[in-house]
Amino acid sequence: MPYCSQCGNQVGEADAYCGRCGSRQPAAPGPQRDFLASVSPRTASVLCYIPLVGWIGAIVVLAADRFRDHRTVRFHAFQGIYLFVAWLIVDHVLGPMFGFVRYFPFAALLRLAIVGLWIFMIIKASQEEAYSLPIIGELASRSVAER
């Protein structure tokens, strides 16, 4: 049973004021609400593959206690992050390297392929399939196994 913050008299847990001295009691902290409580594992997996911003959802999923033991969701989160890293490599490394070739847009084709992989993985994740991409999927599996 809590006590008054001013006079030390016993007060009820729901009391807003002390019965003896009348001072206002500090509000009891409410229960912590988990904002991911209503998110299904399927939705969390799909959010990890949204083109160009899915890495934010993937980091939130990896940091959440709700999905700490859900291997499939964690796999999708890691694979989404690694797919975004592949996008960054193509966009910031290979793009400038092959930018001088005018008749063969190598970097543009790779960007298009990565966007296609994002869409493909959204479809696979929405079907609750843990589809593993050739190199990125192996890295994601290792990351999930390390824990």
C-alpha positions in Angstrom: 0.0 0.0 0.0 1.5 3.4 -0.9 2.0 6.3 1.4 1.4 10.1 1.1 4.3 12.0 -0.4 3.8 14.8 2.1 2.7 13.4 5.5 3.4 9.7 5.2 -0.2 8.6 5.8 -1.3 5.5 4.0 -3.3 6.2 0.9 -5.0 3.9 -1.6 -3.3 3.1 -4.9 -6.0 4.9 -6.9 -6.2 8.0 -4.5 -5.4 11.3 -6.2 -5.3 13.2 -2.8 -4.3 12.3 0.7 -7.2 11.8 3.2 -5.2 13.5 6.0 -3.4 16.5 4.6 -5.2 16.8 1.2 -2.0 17.0 -0.9 -2.0 15.7 -4.4 -0.4 12.4 -4.9 1.9 11.6 -7.8 0.2 9.6 -10.5 1.2 6.0 -10.6 3.0 5.1 -13.8 0.6 3.4 -16.2 1.5 0.2 -17.9 4.0 0.5 -20.7 2.3 0.0 -24.0 4.2 -1.9 -26.6 3.5 -0.2 -29.9 4.4 -3.4 -31.8 1.8 -5.5 -29.8 -0.8 -5.2 -32.6 1.7 -5.9 -35.4 1.6 -9.5 -36.7 4.8 -11.3 -37.6 3.7 -11.3 -41.3 3.3 -7.5 -41.3 6.6 -7.0 -39.6 8.3 -9.2 -42.2 6.8 -7.3 -45.1 7.7 -3.9 -43.6 11.4 -4.9 -43.7 11.3 -4.9 -47.6 9.7 -1.6 -48.4 12.1 -0.1 -51.0 14.6 2.5 -49.6 13.0 2.8 -46.2 12.6 -0.9 -45.1 15.8 -0.8 -43.3 14.2 1.5 -40.6 11.4 -1.1 -40.0 14.0 -3.9 -40.0 16.0 -2.1 -37.2 12.8 -1.6 -35.2 11.9 -5.2 -35.6 15.4 -6.4 -34.5 15.3 -4.1 -31.5 11.8 -5.1 -30.4 11.4 -7.6 -27.6 8.3 -9.0 -29.2 10.2 -10.5 -32.1 13.4 -11.4 -30.3 12.6 -15.2 -30.5 10.8 -15.2 -33.8 13.4 -16.5 -36.2 11.5 -16.0 -39.5 10.8 -12.3 -38.7 14.5 -11.7 -37.7 15.6 -13.5 -40.9 13.5 -11.1 -43.0 14.8 -8.1 -41.0 18.4 -9.0 -41.6 17.8 -9.9 -45.2 16.0 -6.5 -45.7 19.0 -4.7 -44.2 21.5 -6.6 -46.4 19.4 -5.9 -49.5 19.5 -2.2 -48.6 23.3 -2.4 -48.2 23.5 -3.9 -51.7 21.4 -1.0 -53.0 23.9 1.5 -51.3 26.9 -0.3 -52.9 25.3 -0.2 -56.3 24.2 3.4 -56.0 27.3 4.9 -54.4 30.1 2.7 -55.6 29.2 1.0 -58.8 27.1 3.9 -60.2 29.9 6.3 -60.3 32.4 3.7 -61.5 30.2 2.8 -64.5 28.7 6.2 -65.1 31.1 6.9 -67.9 29.7 4.1 -70.1 26.9 5.7 -72.0 25.5 2.8 -74.0 25.4 0.2 -71.3 23.6 1.3 -68.1 25.1 -1.3 -65.8 24.3 0.4 -62.5 20.8 1.2 -63.6 20.1 -2.4 -64.4 21.5 -3.5 -61.0 19.2 -0.9 -59.3 16.3 -2.2 -61.2 17.2 -5.8 -60.2 17.3 -4.8 -56.5 13.9 -3.1 -56.7 12.6 -6.2 -58.3 14.1 -8.3 -55.5 12.4 -6.0 -52.9 9.0 -6.5 -54.6 9.6 -10.3 -54.9 10.5 -10.5 -51.2 7.4 -8.4 -50.2 5.3 -11.1 -52.0 7.2 -14.0 -50.4 7.0 -12.4 -46.9 3.3 -11.7 -47.3 2.9 -15.5 -48.0 4.8 -16.2 -44.8 7.7 -17.8 -46.7 11.3 -17.5 -45.6 12.8 -17.3 -49.1 16.5 -17.1 -49.0 18.3 -14.9 -51.6 21.5 -16.5 -52.9 24.2 -14.5 -51.0 22.2 -12.1 -48.9 20.0 -14.9 -47.5 23.1 -16.9 -46.3 24.3 -13.8 -44.5 20.9 -13.3 -42.9 20.7 -16.9 -41.8 24.1 -16.6 -40.1 23.1 -13.4 -38.4 19.9 -15.0 -37.0 21.9 -18.0 -35.8 24.5 -15.9 -34.0 22.0 -14.3 -31.7 
